[in-house]
Amino acid sequence: MLDGDVTDAVEAQSLSLNPDHIDIYSASWGPDDDGKTVDGPGPLASTAFKEGILKGRNGLGSIFVWASGNGGREHDNCNCDGYTNSMWTLSISSATENGLVPWYSEACSSTLATTYSSGSNGERQIVTTDLHHGCTSTHTGTSASAPLAAGICALALEANKMLTWRDMQHIVVRTARKANLHAKDWKVNGVGRNVSHSFGYGLMDAGAMVRLAKKWNSAPVQKLCEIRSNQADKLIPAKSHVELSLYVRCENVRFLEHVQAKLTLTASRRGDIHIYLTSPMGTRSTLLAQRPIDGSRAGFQSWPFMTVHNWGENPDGLWKLEVHNEGRFYGRATLKEWFLHLYGTTEDPDGPLTSTAAPTTVPTTTTTTTTEATTTPKPTTSKPKTTKPKRPPWPKPTAQYYPLTTAKPHDYPDEEEFSKTQGNGLPQANRKLDKQET
């Protein structure tokens, strides 16, 4: 796909090439890392992702490893990249040889883990093969990190060829380590895991992944709990923010994996918006940081901001969404609508780790819950509360539970819905093919 115009069709052909022969797809390309682009897969590429996850590797699911992006200098955010922001890709960031955040790195809540790459002048870069049967010692950026991650995933597959695409993500989360990585935003999530917007769950550990892969049982079937807010059109004046709360009870999701907050939002200047999501267990994810270069008035149309920081947490309780508008004067924003997609399992994935047998086929269940949201506009200068509010009683059940009668072990919304959420329909030409440093 590197020898001509990059279109939706070309991307789809690349992502669906020999899915029963190719186990791992490593990608170091995507939308421009310019600090102002919001873009993702088009309809054809979205379908290719879905087909790969459902049917690739004879039903175990293709492994898509993605470079998180090199837009750090432009204050870009990889949650605005629909490829790295997808639950179906394993998004990989970089660390310098000294464990620092590289100047090109983008921090976001969808990054799962990290491998080493280049840094500042004087720090070593990556040695790898090159064109014309040569070698190079100057491979750089997250473009070098993703292939390293793909190689580590290949070692895990050699140890256990029956790993599903979700098994691989579970193993990465459990074995990645904070090590000597230095970042100010390290935190401990609700189940005791270290996680960072800069490094995800930390450095990938090949030895630990292989050891765990050998005894890993397939993760329980993934289920979805969808929580819709019935409040809409929340005005956010300049220099203020709104807080929206959802009380959630998901009967079929007890252990979280991927969390998506899907927002439709208008803004006088998109780059003035920053968004946070706090889970009932107190884990606060930055879904979107300010992007000073982004002066677009396009806003976000059902954009699924994703976080992996709640991995393993129980979703029940109070979720809080904060939308801040740092615009000047009359730079208003309006949150038109939002809702949560909570993906996870009913059973604990950390069950007995003794088998490498093929996963059991179990129909997927989709749980749809509708709850009310409360909103409180506040100026950004107000002091945060020091005591937690008393939790009100649970609302009367309003959920409807129903099986997907044609579901497969990892079934998801239909093709049209996925295209709407993962791709914004923008032209796919003129993509940046390589996330190299510039």
C-alpha positions in Angstrom: 0.0 0.0 0.0 3.1 2.3 0.0 3.4 2.7 -3.8 0.4 4.9 -4.5 -2.6 6.8 -3.2 -3.8 5.5 0.1 -7.6 5.0 -0.1 -10.2 3.2 2.0 -10.1 0.3 -0.4 -6.3 0.0 -0.3 -6.4 0.0 3.5 -9.0 -2.7 3.5 -7.1 -4.9 1.1 -4.0 -4.5 3.2 -5.8 -5.3 6.5 -7.5 -8.3 5.1 -4.6 -9.9 3.2 -4.4 -13.7 3.9 -6.1 -13.5 7.3 -5.8 -17.3 7.9 -2.1 -17.2 7.1 -0.9 -13.9 8.6 -1.3 -13.9 12.4 -0.1 -10.4 13.2 -0.5 -7.1 11.3 1.9 -4.4 12.3 1.0 -0.9 11.2 3.0 2.3 11.5 0.7 4.6 9.6 -2.5 6.5 10.0 -3.9 10.1 9.9 -1.6 13.0 10.0 0.0 13.6 13.4 -0.5 17.4 13.0 -2.4 18.2 16.1 -5.6 19.1 14.3 -6.8 16.0 12.4 -9.6 13.8 13.7 -9.9 10.8 11.4 -10.3 7.0 11.4 -11.0 4.0 9.2 -13.5 4.3 6.5 -16.3 1.9 5.9 -14.2 -0.7 3.9 -11.3 -0.6 6.4 -13.7 -0.9 9.3 -15.2 -4.0 7.7 -11.7 -5.4 7.3 -11.0 -4.9 11.0 -14.3 -6.6 11.9 -13.7 -9.5 9.6 -10.2 -9.9 10.9 -11.3 -10.0 14.5 -14.2 -12.4 13.9 -12.7 -14.7 11.3 -8.9 -14.2 11.1 -6.6 -16.9 12.3 -9.4 -19.4 11.8 -11.7 -17.6 14.2 -9.2 -16.7 16.9 -8.9 -13.2 15.6 -6.1 -11.3 13.8 -3.7 -9.4 16.0 -3.5 -5.7 14.9 -0.5 -3.9 16.4 -0.5 -0.1 15.9 2.0 2.7 16.4 0.4 5.3 18.7 1.7 8.3 16.7 4.5 10.9 16.6 2.5 14.1 17.0 3.9 15.1 20.5 5.6 18.2 19.2 2.2 19.4 17.8 0.4 18.4 21.1 -1.6 15.8 19.2 -3.7 13.2 21.0 -3.8 9.6 19.8 -7.5 9.3 20.9 -8.2 11.5 17.8 -6.7 8.7 15.6 -9.5 6.1 15.0 -6.9 3.4 14.4 -5.0 3.6 17.7 -8.3 4.5 19.5 -9.9 1.2 18.4 -10.5 -1.6 20.8 -9.4 -4.0 18.0 -5.8 -2.7 17.8 -3.0 -3.0 20.3 -1.7 0.6 20.5 2.0 0.9 21.3 3.9 3.9 22.5 7.7 4.5 22.8 10.2 5.1 25.6 13.8 6.3 25.2 16.7 4.1 26.3 16.7 6.1 29.6 13.0 5.4 30.2 11.8 8.9 29.4 8.8 10.1 27.4 10.2 10.9 23.9 9.5 14.4 22.4 7.4 12.9 19.6 5.2 10.8 21.9 1.4 11.3 22.1 -0.2 10.6 25.5 -3.7 9.1 25.5 -5.9 6.6 27.3 -6.1 4.1 24.5 -2.4 3.2 24.6 -1.9 -0.3 25.9 1.8 -0.7 26.3 5.3 0.5 25.3 8.6 -0.7 23.8 11.9 1.1 23.4 12.6 3.5 20.5 14.6 6.7 19.8 14.8 9.8 21.9 16.8 13.0 21.9 20.2 13.6 20.4 22.7 11.3 22.0 20.2 8.6 22.8 20.4 5.4 20.8 17.9 4.5 18.0 16.7 1.2 16.7 18.7 -1.2 14.6 16.7 -3.1 12.0 16.7 -4.3 8.4 16.6 -1.8 5.6 16.0 -1.7 1.8 18.3 -3.3 -0.7 19.4 -6.1 1.7 20.9 -3.6 4.1 20.6 -2.6 7.8 20.1 0.7 9.6 20.7 1.9 13.1 18.5 4.9 12.8 15.0 3.6 12.9 13.0 6.0 15.1 9.6 7.0 16.6 6.6 4.8 17.4 7.1 3.4 13.9 9.9 1.4 15.4 8.1 0.5 18.6 5.1 -1.2 16.9 7.2 -3.8 15.0 9.1 -4.6 18.3 5.7 -5.2 20.0 4.6 -7.4 17.1 7.7 -9.5 17.4 7.0 -10.0 21.1 3.4 -11.0 20.4 4.7 -13.5 17.9 6.8 -15.1 20.6 3.7 -15.4 22.7 1.8 -17.1 19.8 4.7 -19.5 19.4 4.2 -20.5 23.0 0.4 -20.8 22.6 -1.0 -20.8 19.1 -4.6 -20.8 20.5 -4.5 -17.3 21.9 -7.3 -15.1 20.7 -6.9 -11.4 19.9 -8.3 -10.5 23.4 -6.1 -13.1 25.1 -3.1 -11.2 23.7 -4.3 -7.9 25.1 -5.0 -9.6 28.5 -1.5 -11.0 28.6 0.1 -7.7 27.6 -1.8 -5.9 30.4 -0.8 -8.5 33.0 2.9 -8.7 32.1 3.8 -5.1 31.1 5.9 -3.4 33.8 6.5 0.1 35.0 10.2 -0.7 35.3 12.3 2.5 35.0 9.8 4.4 33.0 9.6 8.0 34.1 6.3 9.9 33.7 4.4 12.3 35.9 1.0 10.7 35.2 1.6 7.2 36.5 -1.4 6.1 38.7 -2.8 2.9 40.1 -6.2 1.8 38.8 -9.0 0.3 40.8 -7.5 -3.2 40.8 -4.0 -2.2 41.6 -2.4 -2.0 38.1 0.1 0.8 37.3 -1.0 2.7 34.2 0.0 5.9 32.4 -1.3 7.9 29.5 2.3 8.1 28.1 3.2 4.4 28.5 0.0 2.5 29.0 0.6 -0.4 31.3 4.4 -0.1 30.8 7.2 -1.9 28.9 6.3 -5.2 27.2 8.1 -8.1 28.8 8.7 -10.9 26.2 9.8 -13.5 28.8 6.8 -12.8 31.0 4.4 -12.9 28.1 5.8 -16.3 26.9 5.5 -17.8 30.4 2.0 -16.6 30.9 0.9 -17.6 27.3 2.0 -21.2 28.0 -0.5 -21.6 30.8 -3.2 -19.1 29.7 -6.8 -20.3 29.3 -8.9 -18.4 26.8 -10.6 -15.4 28.3 -14.3 -15.6 28.9 -16.6 -14.3 26.1 -16.7 -10.5 25.9 -20.0 -8.8 26.6 -21.2 -5.3 26.2 -23.1 -3.0 28.6 -24.4 0.1 26.9 -25.5 3.0 29.0 -27.3 5.9 27.3 -27.7 9.3 28.8 -31.1 10.9 28.4 -29.8 14.4 28.8 -28.7 16.4 25.8 -27.7 19.8 24.5 -25.6 20.8 27.5 -24.1 24.3 26.9 -20.5 24.8 28.0 -19.6 28.5 27.9 -16.0 29.6 27.6 -13.8 29.0 30.6 -16.2 26.6 32.2 -17.0 22.9 32.3 -19.9 20.5 32.9 -20.0 17.3 34.8 -22.3 14.5 33.8 -22.9 11.5 36.1 -24.3 8.1 35.3 -25.2 5.5 37.8 -24.5 2.2 36.2 -25.4 -1.4 37.0 -24.2 -4.0 34.4 -25.4 -7.4 35.3 -23.4 -9.2 32.6 -20.2 -7.2 32.8 -18.3 -7.6 36.1 -14.7 -7.3 34.9 -14.0 -4.4 32.5 -11.7 -4.5 29.4 -12.4 -1.6 27.0 -14.4 1.5 27.8 -15.7 3.8 25.2 -17.4 7.2 25.8 -19.1 8.1 22.6 -19.7 11.9 22.3 -21.4 14.2 19.9 -20.1 17.7 20.6 -20.0 21.0 18.8 -17.5 23.7 19.6 -16.4 27.1 18.3 -12.8 25.8 18.5 -12.4 22.0 18.8 -8.8 22.3 20.2 -10.1 24.1 23.3 -11.9 21.1 24.6 -10.6 18.6 27.0 -12.5 15.6 28.4 -12.1 13.3 31.4 -13.9 10.1 32.5 -13.8 8.8 36.1 -14.9 5.3 36.9 -16.7 4.2 40.1 -13.4 2.9 41.4 -11.8 6.3 41.1 -9.7 5.9 38.0 -9.6 9.1 36.0 -8.8 8.9 32.3 -8.0 11.8 30.0 -10.1 11.1 27.0 -8.9 14.2 25.2 -6.3 16.8 26.1 -6.2 20.3 24.6 -4.8 20.6 21.1 -3.7 24.2 20.6 -3.4 23.8 16.8 -6.8 22.4 16.3 -9.0 25.4 15.3 -11.7 23.3 13.6 -15.4 24.0 14.2 -16.4 20.5 13.2 -16.6 19.1 16.7 -17.0 15.4 17.2 -19.8 13.3 15.7 -20.4 10.1 17.7 -16.7 9.8 18.3 -15.8 6.8 20.6 -13.1 8.0 22.9 -11.6 4.9 24.4 -9.7 4.1 27.6 -8.0 0.9 28.7 -7.2 2.3 32.2 -10.2 0.5 33.8 -9.0 -3.0 32.9 -10.3 -5.4 35.5 -12.5 -3.0 37.4 -16.1 -3.5 38.3 -18.3 -1.0 36.3 -21.1 -0.7 38.8 -21.5 2.7 40.4 -21.1 6.3 39.6 -19.3 7.3 36.3 -18.4 10.9 35.9 -17.7 12.7 32.6 -16.1 16.1 32.6 -16.0 18.3 29.5 -13.9 21.5 29.8 -14.0 24.4 27.4 -10.9 26.6 27.6 -12.2 28.8 24.7 -12.0 32.6 24.9 -14.9 35.1 25.1 -17.8 33.7 23.2 -16.2 30.4 22.3 -19.1 28.1 23.3 -19.4 24.4 23.1 -22.4 22.1 23.3 -22.4 18.5 24.4 -25.2 17.1 22.2 -25.3 13.6 23.6 -23.1 10.9 25.1 -23.2 7.4 26.3 -20.9 4.6 27.5 -20.0 1.3 25.9 -18.5 -0.9 28.7 -16.9 -4.1 27.3 -15.9 -6.9 29.6 -16.7 -10.3 31.0 -19.0 -11.8 33.6 -16.4 -14.3 34.8 -13.0 -13.4 36.1 -10.4 -13.7 33.3 -7.8 -14.6 35.9 -9.4 -18.0 36.4 -7.4 -21.2 36.3 -4.4 -20.8 34.0 -3.7 -24.4 33.1 -4.8 -25.1 29.6 -3.9 -24.2 26.0 -7.1 -25.6 24.6 -9.2 -23.9 22.0 -11.7 -21.4 23.3 -15.2 -22.6 24.0 -17.8 -21.1 21.6 -20.4 -19.2 23.7 -23.0 -16.8 22.3 -22.3 -13.1 23.1 -24.8 -11.2 25.1 -25.4 -7.5 24.7 -26.7 -5.6 27.7 -28.4 -2.3 27.1 -29.1 0.0 30.0 -30.7 3.4 30.0 -30.1 5.7 33.0 -30.4 9.3 33.7 -27.5 11.7 33.8 -27.1 14.7 36.1 -25.1 17.8 35.0 -23.6 20.6 37.1 -21.9 23.5 35.2 -19.0 24.9 37.2 -16.3 27.4 36.5 -12.9 25.9 36.1 -11.6 28.0 39.0 -13.9 26.3 41.5 -12.2 24.2 44.2 -12.7 20.5 44.0 -14.8 18.8 46.7 -12.8 17.1 49.4 -15.5 14.6 50.4 -17.4 12.1 48.2 -21.1 12.7 47.7 -23.4 10.3 49.4 -24.5 7.7 46.8 -28.3 7.9 46.1 -30.3 4.7 46.0 -30.2 2.7 42.8 -32.9 3.7 40.3 -35.5 1.2 39.4 -34.3 -1.2 36.8 -34.9 0.1 33.3 -32.6 -2.4 31.5 -33.5 -4.8 28.8 -31.4 -7.9 28.4 -31.5 -9.9 25.2 -29.3 -12.3 23.4 -27.9 -11.8 19.9 -29.5 -14.8 18.3 -27.0 -14.9 15.5 -24.0 -14.0 17.7 -20.6 -15.5 17.5 -18.0 -15.6 20.4 -16.9 -12.1 19.7 -19.8 -10.4 17.9 -20.2 -6.7 17.7 -22.4 -4.0 16.3 -23.2 -4.3 12.6 -21.0 -3.0 9.8 -23.0 0.2 9.3 -22.9 1.0 13.0 -19.2 0.3 13.3 -18.4 2.5 10.3 -20.3 5.3 11.9 -18.4 5.0 15.2 -14.9 4.2 14.0 -14.7 6.3 10.8 -16.0 9.7 10.2 -16.4 9.3 6.4 -13.7 11.8 5.5 -11.7 11.1 2.3 -9.1 8.5 2.9 -6.6 9.9 0.4 -3.5 11.9 1.5 -2.9 9.8 4.5 0.4 9.9 6.3 1.9 6.5 5.5 4.7 6.3 8.1 4.7 7.7 11.6 8.4 8.6 11.4 9.8 11.6 13.1 9.8 14.7 10.9 
